[in-house]
Amino acid sequence: MPDNDLKIGVNLSDVADTARHAKQSEDYGFDFVGAGEHIMRDDPIGPTQVALSALAVAAGATERVSLLSSIVIAPLHHPVLLAKEAAVVDLASGGRLILGIGVAGEFPAEFEAMDIPLNQRGTRTDETIEVARAIWAGPDASHHGRRFNFDGFTLSPPTHSPGGPPIWVGGRGEPAMERAVRAGNGWLPYLFTPSQYARDAGKVREMLEKAGRGDEADFGYGLHLMTAFGSSHEEALATAAKGLSDAYRYSGSYENLAERYVLLGPPEEAAERINEFREAGAGHILLSWVTPFDQIDDQIATAGEGLLPLLRG
């Protein structure tokens, strides 16, 4: 059933068209735009971007939509610089930033290039959140942690809102869920079916209760949802399978992977699937294209003209 509280966003993946796709998404009435990142994809090789840089471009091209990093790979950034960069985007956009962060790890070569051990991803991410919270809290910030130490850091200008932007934690596993509950304002998984999402969203709610955070008013439930629209299910499936095979190494059937995890078909079919995720507890759904870059304009238009009215009618 339609739900006016459901937020639908568009992922910005084509660096050359970031500004135009952000403006196109806002003009169609989407609620937010997202941008992910990798420093380098090596197996297979593919295009990458830096999330906060892309969102800075999107902020300048738009006036209303929220800006979700989906995700910043926290361990690849120095936490003080990341806190500053996020504060700049947050202030410049009028407080529209949601800082999604995660640990990644599927492309070890980018960690090697940055001289960051893979086995430090989790602890570095935890400390990054601590550093950002300290810096955003006010002047003369200090932090003495496992890897980073400083005194007397003052952020000027400050973030748009006291305490800085909300932090959502990306990832499918229990460590990500625990990190979101312990230190975040939201949870942003990927590669979920509706039943899987309902199960794990229930676990997150239980964790929040145990942590004394039973009031979920300030906690967001997101979903990074790979998407391919087509005039038929079969056309969308073929596009998605090709997109997945170009982007990932997988030993099984790409068609089966797409059937399980990708939003497929014409808008009517896609709306039914999104409503299943809504019923499972998802509140912010990011449409992430597994289509060639030259099809993204049409994909945004199909979603804006065909999907959004079905979800909001």
N, C-alpha and C positions, 0 to 999 in steps of 0.2 A: 504494500500500500504506500502511497506517497507520504513523504514526511518532510515538512519544511525545515526541520532542524538538521537534516542530513546535509553535509557539506561535500561538494564535489570539486575536485581540482584537476589541473592539467599539468603533466610533467613537461618541463622544458629541457630537451635533450640535444637540440641542434644549435650549437654555439653561434653559428652565423646568423641565426634567425631568432635568437633569444628575445630581443625587444619586441619584434613583430608578433611572435607567438604569444607573448605575455599580454600584449595589447589586444590581440584577437580573442584570447581567452576571457579577458575582462569584458570586452564588448558583447560576448555571447552570454555573459551572466554567471560564469563560474565563480566559485567562492574563494578559491586560492590557486596559486601556481606553485609548483615544486621544482627543485633542481637537485640532482645527486652529484656525486663526484667519484672520480678515480684519478690518481696522478698518471697512471699508465695501466693499460690492459695489455698483457703479453701472450695470453693463451686462451682464446685467439686475440690477435691484435685488433683494437677497435678504438673509435674516437672517445675522448674523455673531456671532462670539464671540472672546474672547481666550483663547488656549490654556492658559496657566499659571493663570489665574483659574479656568477650568473644571476643571483637574486638581486645584487646591486643594480645590474642592468635592468632587470624586470621591475625593480622599484621605481626607476626613473621613467619607465614606459607606461606605468599604471598609476591609479589613484586610490583604488578601493580594495583590490584582492589582497588576501593574506599571502605571506611568502614563507614557504616551508622548505627547509633544507632536508633532502630525503635521500641520502643523509650526508652530513659532514663526517669524514673518517677521522675521528678525534685523535687517535694515536699518531697520525701523520702530521699533526700541527703542534707547534709550541702553544701551550694553553693560554699564556698571557696574550700572545698575538691573536689567537682565535677569539678570546674574550673581547679584545679591542675591535676586531673586524666585525664580529656579530653586533657589537654596540653601535658601530657606524651604520650598518644596514638597518638596524632597529630604529635609530633616531632619524636617519634620512627618510625612512619610509613612513614615519609617523606612528611607529609602534606596531607595524604589521608583521614582524618577523616571528616565526616559530622555529627555534633552533633544534632541528632533528640531528642527533648524533648517533654513531655506532662504531663498531670495531672492525668491520669488514674482514679481510684476510683471504678472499678467494683468488686474489692475484698477488702472490708472494713477492714478485719482482718489484712492485712499487714500494714495498717495505724495505727490500734490500737496497733500492736506489736511495731511499731516505735514511738509511742506516738505523732503522727501527726494528728490533727483534719482534718477530711475530708473537712470541710467547709473552710479550709485555702489553699486548693490545688492551686487555681488560683493565689492568691496574692503571695504565696511562689514561684510559677513558674516565675511570673513576676520579683520578686526580684532576683531570681537565674540568670536570663538573665542579669540583671543590674550588678550583682556582677562579673559574668564571663567576660562581656565586659570590666569592669573596670580593672580587674586583667590582662587580655590579652593585654590591651592597652599600658602597659609599667611599669617601676619601680615605687615604692613608691605609690601604689594604695590606695585609700581610698573609703569607702562606709559608708553612714549613712542612713539606711532605717528603715522600719517598724519593722523588726525582727533581722536584722544583722547589726553590726557596727564594723568597723576596720579602722585603719590608718597604712600607711607605709608598705603595703604588696608588696613584690617584687617577682615575679615569675622567678625562675632560675632553669634550663634554660628556655628561653622564648619559645613560640609556634613557629612552623615551619614558618608560615607567620605572618607578623605584623597584630595585631588585632585578631588573633586566627582563629579557624576553623569556617566555616559557621554553623549557627544554624537554623534548620528546626523545625517547630512546628507541632506536631501531634495532630490529633483530627478531629471529623466530624462536630462539631457544630460551630455556629457563633463566640463564644468566642475564639476558637482556630484560626479561620480565622483572627479575629481582632488582636490577639496576633502575628500571623505570619507577618501580614502587619506592625504592630506597631514596632516590635522588632526583627523579624526574617529575614532569608535569603531564606526561602522556607516553603512550606506547605506540610504536609504528612498525608492525611486522610486515612480512611479504611472503609470497608463496604459500598461501593458505586457501583451503576450501572454506565454505561457510560453516560446515560442521566443526572443522578444526579451529576456526576463529571463535566460535561460540564456546568451545571447550576451554581454550586458553584465555579468552577474555574473562571467563568465570574464574579461572585460577588467579588472574590479576586482581579481580575484585576481592577474592578471598585474602590475597596477600595485603591488599590495602586495608582491609578490615583488621587483620592481625597487626599491622603496623600503626594502627590508630588513625588511619586516613579513610575512614568509612564514608565521609562526605566527598563524593566524586565530582563536585561542582567545578573544581579546578584541574581535573584530570581528563585528558583527551584520549580517545580510542581511534587510532588511525589505521589505514591499510594502504600499502603500496601495491596497486593492482595492475599487473600487466594487461594490456588491452589491444585488441585488433578488431575494428569494425569492418563489415563487408555487407554486400547485398544479400548474402546467404551465410548460413553457418559454415558451409563447406569452403566458401571463398575466404572467410575470416580465418578459419582453421589453417588453411594452406599458407596464408600470409604469416600467421603467428608461428607456425612450425619452421618456416624459412627464417624468420627473424630470430628465433631461439637458436637455431643451428648456426647462424652467423655469429651469435654473441657468446655462446656458451659451449663448453665441452661436456657432453652427456652421453653415457653409454647406452641409454634406453631409447625409446621412441619419442621423438620430438612432438609427434602428433598427440601421443598420450599425455605428454607433459603439458601441452597447450590445452587439451581438453580439461585437464584437472585444474590448472592454475591461471589460465588467461581468460579475461572477459572477452567473449566472442559474439559474433553474429550481428544482425541488424539491431537497431536501437530497442525494439520491442523485447527481443531475447535478452539483451544486455540489461535492460531495466529490471526484468524478473530476477536476474542473478544479483544485481546490486541490492535489491530489496531483501534478498536472502541474507546478504552480509549485514544490512541494516538491522534485520531481526536478530542477527547473531551478536550485535552490539557495536558494530563499526559506526563511527560518527563522522569521520573525515576520510573520504576515499579518493586517492590520487590515481588518476588514469595515466598509466605509463606505457607509452607506445612501443610495441614490438613490430613496428612497420618501418619501411625505408623512410629516410628523411623527407624525400619528395612527396610522401603521402600524408605527412603530418598536418598540413593545412586542411586537407579533406577530412582527416580523422577528427580534428577539433571542430570543424563545421558540422560533421555528422553528429557528434556528441552534443554540440550546442543547439542545433536545430531539431534533432530527433530524440536525444536521450533526456536532456534536462526537462523538457515539458512533460514527459511521462513521469518523472520523479517528483515534479512540483505541481502537477495539475490538480 
